[in-house]
Amino acid sequence: MLGKDSKIYVAGHKGLVGSAIWNNLKVRGYNNLVGKSHRELDLLDPIAVRSFFDEEKPDAVVLAAAHVGGIMANLQYRADFIYRNLQIQQNVIGESFRHDVKKLLFLGSTCIYPRMAQQPMKEEELLTNELEYTNEPYAIAKIAGLKMCESFSIQYGCNYIAVMPTNLYGPNDNFHLENSHVLPAMIRKVHLAKCLNEGDWASVRRDIDLRPIEGINGTNSDTEIIEKLAKFGIRHDSVTLWGTGSPMREFLWSEEMADASVHILLNVDFKDTYKEGQKEIRNCHINVGTGKEVSIREAAEKIIREIGFKGELKWDVTKPDGTPRKLTDVTKLHQLGWHHKIEIDEGIHRMYEWYKQGICINHLT
């Protein structure tokens, strides 16, 4: 059991989930937290990681750091996704073992499951069929990570647990038009299209000053900005999204993912993740999600209503859809004592309010 004075290292504490886990722990009274930015500690560097563990000697580790992105990034940078994630996991989990870390929580992704997995996806669906091609390298890295946790716990009696979150969104999300996940990308696209539709160039320029698009920022001409936004399907009268809009997706608010993660870190042990007496101990990871789903089209329509865009929603069917359906079975999670509370409509509203506030704050400062 971790006490309030236990030293907890949160790897990736500035990211979407890591920052939410950090804040959740703080609220619960865990103040002996350690976090390092990428500039301070390169998790790809085994020597630097070993030196960090030698110096800090954490009691527990939350491995929320990862190299992530959407469909386009996964397709284009396949080597980066498998190499960087395997290296991060190898370094952090390996040094956790060498330094006798009492508890480790590894964050993966539900993309570990086969493309055509039985729905909703139980933990037992792992490795039953082929993966979705677009994110196969990333998925393989995450499978390796959860198997490391499982194997160290079985062989050496470690207390390492892997959680597999569904699609996440929330504060500190990545809104990069090429490398972000589906929900933040759609929110930014629709926001920019609305600004163009209303002739609100001040808002367009504030947005791309904060997050430049392929070298284009608020100092460029109207024509240059319009051309660049059009490349990403953003026009004054329409927004074009990838695929058909038919894939079904489950979305979980990142702060709820953090709450589930901390609940598991503090209250669940490895022995609780499988049935006692199993001949073969496997699939010890835990799905974290809502158990509810919407289509990409439905999600886009909810975003358009929230933002108030009056233009047309279009679909580029020449682009890939990704996995047709990814709904998690969260029975194990519920049995371990955690349920979600925030539904998709409330989450989209919170997300857009956070996004607008971020643009205004950065403009004022």
C-alpha positions in Angstrom: 0.0 0.0 0.0 1.3 3.4 -1.0 1.4 6.0 1.8 0.8 9.8 1.3 4.6 10.3 1.6 5.5 7.6 -1.0 7.6 9.0 -3.8 5.7 8.6 -7.1 7.3 9.2 -10.5 4.8 10.2 -13.2 6.5 9.7 -16.6 4.8 12.0 -19.1 3.4 14.3 -16.4 2.9 17.2 -18.9 0.8 15.1 -21.3 -2.9 14.6 -21.6 -3.2 11.7 -19.1 0.0 12.2 -17.2 -1.0 15.8 -16.2 -4.5 14.6 -15.1 -3.0 11.8 -13.0 -0.6 14.2 -11.4 -3.4 16.6 -10.5 -5.6 13.7 -9.2 -2.8 12.4 -6.9 -2.3 16.0 -5.6 -6.0 16.3 -4.8 -5.8 13.0 -2.9 -3.0 14.3 -0.8 0.0 12.6 -2.5 2.5 15.5 -2.7 5.8 13.6 -3.0 5.6 13.5 -6.8 8.4 13.5 -9.3 8.1 14.6 -13.0 10.6 15.5 -15.6 10.0 17.2 -19.0 11.5 15.7 -22.1 14.2 18.4 -22.1 15.1 17.4 -18.5 15.0 13.6 -19.1 15.0 11.8 -22.5 13.3 8.5 -21.8 14.9 7.1 -25.0 18.3 7.4 -23.4 19.0 4.4 -21.1 21.9 5.9 -19.4 19.9 9.1 -18.5 17.0 7.0 -17.3 19.2 4.8 -15.1 20.9 7.9 -13.6 17.4 9.4 -12.8 16.3 6.2 -11.0 19.7 6.1 -9.1 19.1 9.6 -7.9 15.3 9.7 -7.2 14.6 6.0 -6.1 10.8 6.3 -6.5 8.5 4.0 -4.6 6.0 3.9 -7.5 6.0 4.7 -11.2 3.2 5.7 -13.5 4.3 5.2 -17.1 2.1 7.6 -19.0 4.8 8.8 -21.4 4.4 7.6 -25.0 4.9 8.6 -28.6 1.4 9.0 -29.9 -0.6 10.3 -32.8 -3.6 9.9 -35.1 -4.1 7.8 -38.3 -2.0 10.0 -40.5 0.9 10.0 -38.2 0.7 6.3 -37.5 0.7 5.6 -41.3 3.6 7.9 -42.1 6.0 7.3 -39.1 5.6 3.6 -38.4 9.3 3.1 -37.4 9.1 6.0 -35.0 6.0 4.6 -33.3 7.4 1.1 -32.6 11.0 2.1 -31.9 10.3 5.0 -29.5 7.6 3.3 -27.5 9.6 0.1 -27.1 12.6 2.1 -26.0 10.7 4.2 -23.5 9.0 1.0 -22.0 12.3 -1.0 -21.9 14.1 1.8 -20.1 11.4 2.8 -17.6 10.1 -0.7 -16.7 13.6 -2.1 -16.7 14.9 0.5 -14.3 11.8 0.1 -12.1 12.7 -3.5 -11.7 16.4 -2.9 -11.0 15.5 -0.3 -8.3 12.8 -2.4 -6.6 9.9 -0.1 -7.4 6.9 -1.3 -5.2 4.2 -0.5 -7.7 4.1 0.3 -11.5 1.2 1.4 -13.6 1.6 1.1 -17.4 -0.8 3.0 -19.7 -1.4 1.3 -23.1 -4.3 1.6 -25.6 -7.2 -0.4 -26.8 -5.6 -0.4 -30.3 -3.9 -3.6 -28.9 -7.0 -5.6 -29.9 -7.5 -7.2 -33.3 -9.2 -5.2 -36.0 -12.1 -7.5 -36.1 -12.3 -8.4 -32.4 -15.5 -9.5 -30.8 -17.4 -6.5 -29.5 -17.4 -5.3 -26.8 -13.8 -6.2 -26.4 -12.9 -8.3 -23.4 -9.3 -8.5 -22.2 -9.3 -12.1 -23.5 -9.5 -10.8 -27.1 -5.8 -9.9 -27.0 -3.8 -11.7 -29.7 -6.8 -13.6 -31.2 -6.5 -12.1 -34.7 -4.6 -9.6 -36.8 -4.2 -5.9 -35.8 -5.5 -2.8 -37.6 -2.8 -2.0 -40.2 -2.7 1.7 -39.7 -1.5 1.6 -36.1 0.0 -1.9 -36.0 3.6 -0.8 -34.9 2.2 1.3 -32.0 -0.1 -1.5 -31.0 2.7 -4.1 -31.0 4.8 -1.8 -28.8 1.9 -1.4 -26.3 1.3 -5.2 -26.3 5.0 -5.7 -25.5 4.7 -3.2 -22.6 1.7 -4.9 -21.0 3.4 -8.3 -21.5 6.5 -6.9 -19.7 4.4 -5.9 -16.8 2.6 -9.3 -16.8 5.9 -11.3 -17.1 7.8 -9.4 -14.4 4.9 -9.8 -12.0 4.6 -13.5 -12.7 8.3 -14.4 -12.7 9.6 -12.0 -10.0 6.5 -11.2 -7.9 6.4 -7.6 -9.0 3.3 -5.5 -8.6 3.1 -4.1 -12.2 -0.3 -3.5 -13.7 -1.2 -2.4 -17.2 -4.4 -0.4 -18.1 -5.7 0.0 -21.6 -7.7 3.2 -22.0 -10.1 3.8 -24.8 -10.0 7.0 -26.9 -9.2 9.9 -24.6 -9.8 13.6 -24.8 -9.6 16.5 -22.4 -7.5 19.4 -21.0 -3.9 19.5 -22.4 -4.9 17.5 -25.4 -2.9 17.7 -28.7 -4.7 19.8 -31.3 -2.1 19.4 -34.1 -4.0 18.9 -37.3 -1.8 16.1 -38.5 -0.7 14.3 -35.4 -3.7 14.6 -33.0 -6.4 12.1 -32.2 -9.8 12.3 -33.8 -11.8 14.4 -31.3 -9.4 17.3 -30.7 -8.7 17.4 -34.5 -12.4 17.7 -35.2 -12.9 20.4 -32.6 -10.1 22.5 -34.0 -11.2 22.1 -37.6 -14.8 23.0 -36.9 -13.7 26.0 -34.7 -11.5 27.4 -37.5 -14.2 26.8 -40.1 -16.7 28.7 -38.0 -14.2 31.6 -37.6 -13.8 31.7 -41.4 -17.5 31.4 -41.9 -18.1 34.5 -39.7 -15.1 36.4 -41.1 -13.5 36.4 -37.7 -9.9 36.7 -38.8 -8.6 37.9 -35.5 -9.7 34.5 -34.0 -8.2 32.6 -36.9 -4.8 34.3 -36.4 -4.8 33.8 -32.7 -5.4 30.1 -33.2 -2.6 29.5 -35.7 -0.3 31.8 -33.8 -0.6 29.5 -30.9 -0.5 26.3 -33.0 1.2 27.1 -36.4 0.2 24.8 -39.3 3.2 23.7 -41.4 5.0 27.0 -40.9 1.9 29.1 -41.4 1.0 31.4 -38.5 -1.0 34.5 -37.9 1.5 36.8 -39.7 0.8 35.2 -43.1 -1.6 36.6 -45.6 -5.3 35.7 -45.8 -4.6 33.8 -49.0 -1.8 31.8 -47.5 -3.8 30.9 -44.5 -6.9 30.0 -46.5 -4.8 27.7 -48.8 -3.2 25.9 -45.8 -6.4 25.4 -44.0 -8.1 24.0 -47.2 -5.3 21.4 -47.3 -6.8 20.0 -44.0 -10.4 20.2 -45.2 -11.1 23.6 -43.4 -13.1 26.1 -45.5 -15.5 28.9 -44.7 -18.5 26.9 -45.9 -17.5 23.3 -45.0 -15.4 20.9 -43.0 -14.1 17.7 -44.6 -13.1 14.8 -42.4 -11.3 11.6 -43.2 -13.2 8.4 -44.1 -16.9 7.7 -44.1 -17.8 8.7 -40.6 -19.2 5.2 -40.0 -16.6 3.7 -37.5 -17.9 3.5 -33.9 -15.7 4.9 -31.2 -15.8 5.1 -27.4 -14.5 8.3 -25.8 -13.4 8.8 -22.2 -12.7 12.2 -20.5 -9.0 12.3 -19.6 -9.6 13.3 -16.0 -11.7 10.3 -15.6 -9.0 8.1 -17.0 -6.7 9.7 -14.4 -9.2 8.9 -11.6 -9.5 5.3 -12.8 -5.7 5.0 -13.0 -5.1 6.4 -9.5 -7.8 4.1 -8.2 -6.0 1.1 -9.6 -2.6 2.4 -8.5 -3.8 2.7 -4.9 -6.3 -0.1 -4.5 -5.5 -2.9 -7.0 -2.7 -5.4 -6.9 -1.5 -7.7 -9.7 -3.0 -10.7 -8.0 -6.4 -9.0 -8.4 -6.2 -8.9 -12.2 -6.7 -12.6 -12.8 -8.7 -15.5 -11.4 -7.0 -17.5 -8.7 -6.1 -21.0 -9.8 -5.7 -20.1 -13.5 -3.4 -22.6 -15.1 -2.1 -20.0 -17.5 -1.9 -16.4 -16.2 -2.5 -14.0 -19.0 -4.6 -11.0 -20.1 -4.0 -9.4 -16.7 -4.4 -5.9 -18.2 -7.5 -3.8 -17.4 -9.7 -2.1 -20.0 -10.6 1.5 -18.9 -13.5 3.1 -20.7 -17.2 3.9 -20.6 -18.6 0.9 -22.3 -20.6 3.3 -24.6 -20.0 4.3 -28.2 -20.9 6.8 -30.9 -20.0 6.9 -34.6 -17.4 9.4 -35.8 -20.2 11.1 -37.8 -22.3 11.4 -34.6 -19.3 12.8 -32.7 -18.6 15.3 -35.5 -22.3 16.4 -35.5 -22.2 16.9 -31.7 -19.1 19.1 -32.1 -20.7 21.2 -34.9 -23.8 21.8 -32.7 -21.6 22.7 -29.7 -19.4 25.1 -31.7 -22.3 26.5 -33.8 -20.8 26.1 -37.2 -23.4 26.8 -40.0 -21.5 25.1 -42.9 -21.5 21.6 -44.4 -20.0 18.5 -43.0 -18.2 16.5 -45.7 -16.3 13.2 -45.8 -13.3 12.2 -47.9 -14.0 8.5 -48.5 -10.7 8.0 -50.3 -9.0 8.2 -46.8 -8.9 5.3 -44.4 -11.5 4.8 -41.6 -9.3 2.8 -39.3 -10.8 0.0 -37.2 -14.6 -0.3 -37.7 -15.5 -0.6 -34.1 -13.6 -0.4 -30.8 -15.9 -0.8 -27.8 -14.3 -2.0 -24.5 -15.9 -4.4 -22.1 -15.3 -2.7 -18.8 -16.7 -5.6 -16.6 -13.3 -6.1 -14.9 -12.9 -2.4 -14.2 -16.4 -2.3 -12.6 -15.6 -5.3 -10.5 -12.5 -3.5 -9.3 -14.6 -0.6 -8.1 -14.5 2.2 -10.7 -17.3 3.6 -13.0 -17.2 6.6 -15.3 -19.5 9.7 -14.8 -18.9 12.2 -17.7 -20.8 11.4 -20.9 -19.7 12.5 -24.4 -21.9 15.6 -24.7 -20.7 17.1 -21.4 -17.1 16.2 -22.4 -17.3 17.9 -25.7 -18.7 21.1 -24.0 -15.8 21.0 -21.4 -13.2 20.4 -24.1 -14.3 23.3 -26.3 -14.5 25.7 -23.4 -11.0 24.7 -22.4 -9.8 25.1 -26.0 -11.2 28.6 -26.3 -9.9 29.7 -22.9 -6.4 28.5 -23.9 -6.4 30.6 -27.0 -7.6 33.7 -25.1 -5.1 33.3 -22.3 -2.1 32.8 -24.6 -3.3 35.8 -26.7 -3.4 38.0 -23.6 0.0 36.9 -22.3 
